[in-house]
Amino acid sequence: MSTRYDISPGELAGIVELIKLNYGYDFSDYAHASLLRRVLRFMDTARVKTAYDLKYHLTNDKDFFAWFLQTVTVNVTEMFRDPLFYKTLRDKVLPKLAAYPVIKIWHAGCSTGEEVFSMCILLHEAGLLDRARIYATDLNPVNIEKAKTGIVPMRYMKEYTANYQQSGGKNDFSAYYTARYENALISKELRSKIIFSQHNLVSDHVFNEFQLVCCRNVLIYFNKDLQNRIYHLFYDSLTPMGYLAIGMKESLLFTDIRHRFETVHAAAKIFKRKL
């Protein structure tokens, strides 16, 4: 039976400060309610009863912190999630990107790689993969290592196939992976243009200039001030007329940078940087 743990706002702030000082991860501008809920869920799983005990383990056990980070950071993802988004990429964005001799794309907050693999399939089908450089980054090093393997649980492939077909995919989806017992291995050729690396949206800076930045279902976990800073980071990372894709529940409306973007497709949440 699960035990209910609780910590005060002051104790949560102390945990956040400890993590920042000891490990360099800054959770201070994450949405408070969401962060608290995930910390309490971790404490329940780890059977850590008090904030004091949690801070003790975080301070003295790096493996415990890695477990904490993996649990508290959001790792929900799937291939061709929100098929309308991918159909809009096929129809409205990739034909424009085809004009560039080298296509640079940034997947920020890539989790375990499923959306990046989806992008590679789109680029392959558009005949653009050979010209693409896809930078896939995440805060969590465990996610990056898993994404590098190209392994996706086989139990999800039926759902992913349906998503792919709804996005306008016409090919045999099973041609893009090899079934190995309980896992699917995404084609090495598809993954050949991906550069995986760790990047912290809270503290790290622009590292390239991109024609497309995808950051979907990540910013909803940040407070408004941090969202605004990250939208500025994305703006500075885009070429003029470059594209920004965000999650279905995310918005540019409440940022001071919204006037610097025009809407490409409101429902799919795809925008274009103005000149």
N, C-alpha and C positions, 0 to 999 in steps of 0.2 A: 504494500500500500504506500502511495506517495505521501511524503511529509511536506507540509507547507512551510517554506522558508520565507523570510522577509528581511529587507534591509532598508534603512532610512535614506532619504535623499543625500544627507551628509556622508553616509557610509559609501554610497555609490560614487559620490564625487571623490572620495578618498581612494577608492579602487581605481577609478579612471586616472587619477594623478599618479598612483603607484605604477600603473602600466606604462604611462607616458615616460616617467623617469627611468624605469628599469629596462623597457623594451623599445621605446620610441614610437609606439602606436598611440595616436591621440583620438580618444573616443568622446572628447568633451563636447563636441558639436553634433553628436548623434542625437536623434530624437529621443528624449528622455524616457518616455513610456515604453517605446520599443526596446531600447537598450536594457531597461530594468527588467522587462519581461524575459528577455533572453538570458540575462545574468541569473535570474531566479531559476529559470529552467535548468541552467547548467549546475547551479548549486544543488538542485534536486537530484539530478543525474549523478553528480559526484559525491553526494551525501556529505556536503559541506554545510554545516548548520549555521555558522555565523559569518559576518563580514570579516571579523578578525581572522578566523580560520582560513577564509578564502585568500586574504591578503598574505597570510603566512605561506600558504602553498604557492601562490603566484610569485612570491619573492624568492623562494628557496628551491623551486623545482621547475626547470625549463621545460621538461616534458609535460608537466601539468599546465603550464602556460600555453604550450602548443595545442593541447586538448581544449583549453578554454577558448583560444582564438578560433579554432576550427568550429566550435559549437556556437560561439556568439556572433561571428560574422555570418552573413546570409549567403547560403550556397544553393538556393533554389534555382534550377535552370532546366531547360529541355531543348531539344532540336526543333527548329521551325515553330517556336512558341509564338502565338498570335499570327496565324497564317496570313492575315491581311497585311501585316507589316512586311513580310517577305515578298508577298505578291506586289506590293507597292515598290519595294526595292527593285524587283525584276522589271517592272513596267516604267518606272519614273526616274530611278536613280542610276542604275547600272548603265543604261544607254548614254547618260551624260558622262559617267566616269570613263566610258570607252574612248573619249577624246584625249585622255592623258596617256603619255608614253609609259609612265610608271604610276600605278594606282596604289596609294598608301592609305591604309585603313587602320584605325585604332579601335579595338574592343576593350573598353575600360570596365573593370569589374567582371572579367570573363568567367569567373567561377571555375568549373571543371571542364569548360571548353565546348559545350554542346552548341551554343549559338555561334561560336567561331567556326566550327565544322559546318554548320548550316550555311554560313557566308561563303565558305570555300566551295560548297556544292553550287550555290548560285553563280559564283564567278566562273566555275568550270563550265556550267551550262551556257553561260553567256560568252564563252571563249576568251575570258579575261584573266583567268587564274595565273597564267604564265607571266603576266605583266604586274601582278599584284604583290605587295608586301604587307602582310597583316601582322600588326603588333597586338598581342593579346596579353593584358596585364591584370593582376589582381593583388589585393593587399595580402592575401593568405598564401604563404609559400607551399602549403600542402595542396591547395587547389592547383597551383601552377604545375607541380610535379605530377599530379594526377592527369591534368589536361595534356601534358607532354606525351603521355603514353598512348593517347588516342583511343582509350578503352571506354566503352559505354555499356551499361548493363543491358543484356539482351531482352530482358522483360519489358523494356520501354520501346522497343523498336516498332511494334505494331502501332502504337500511338504516334510515334515519330513519322512513320510512313504515311499515316492519315494526315498529319500536319503538313508534310511535304506535298502531298497531292492537293490539299486545299490551297496551298500557296502558289499553285500553278505548275508544279513539277510534273513532268510527263514521262520521265525515265523510270527504269526499274530501280527503286530505292535500294534494294538489297545489293546492287552492284557497287555501292559506295562503301561497303564494309564486308568484313569476313567474320562469319560466326565461329566463335571458339567457346564451346561449352556454354557457360552462362553469360558470356560477354560478347560484344561486337567490337571488332577492331576497325576503326575508320581508316580508309585507304591511305597509305603512306604518301602517295602522289598528291592527294587532296591536302594533306597536312604539310607539304613540303615548303609552302610559302609563309608559314606561321612562325613568328618569333615570340616565344613566351618569355615574360620577365615579371618580376615583382615591381609594383608601383603603388604608391600610397596617394590616393586622390586628396587626402587631407593636407599632406605636407610636401609632396613632390611637385615638380614644375613641368613645364612644356619640354618635351624631348624630341619633337619632330614636327613636321607640317603635313597635315593629312587632308585628303579629299572627302573622307567620311569618318566620323567619330560615332561609335555606337556605345551607349551606356544605358542599358535598359533595366529598370527595376532595381536600381541601386540607390538613387538619390532620395527615394521615399523614406529611407531610414535615417536621413540627415535632417537637422533643423534648417530653417529658412536661410539663416546667415551662411551656413556651410554650403547649402545648395547654390546660393548666389555666387560664392567664391569659385565653386567648381564649374558653373556655367561660364564664368569668365575664363577659366583655364581652358575649357573646350573651345571657346571663341578664339582664344589666342593660338590654339593648336590647329585651327582650320585654315586652309587656303581661302582667299576670297571666293565666294560662291560654293564653298565646301558644305557638306551636308552633316547635320546632327540628328541622330536618332535616339529617342528616350523612351521610357516605358509607358504603357497605356495609362497608368495612374499618375504619371508625372506631368509637370507643366512648366512652361516658361513664363506664364502670365504674371507671376508674383516676383519676378526678378527685375533688376534695373537694367538688364541687357536685352530684354525681349524685343526692343525696337531695332536691334541689330540683326535680327533674323526675320526671314519671311517664311510663311507656312507653305510647305510642299503638299502635305496631306495631313489634315487635322486629326482624323480618326487613327491613322497609323503613327502619329506623333513623329513626323519627319519634317525637319526645318532646314533652311538654307541660309548660310551666312551671307549678309549683304556685302557689297564691295567696301 
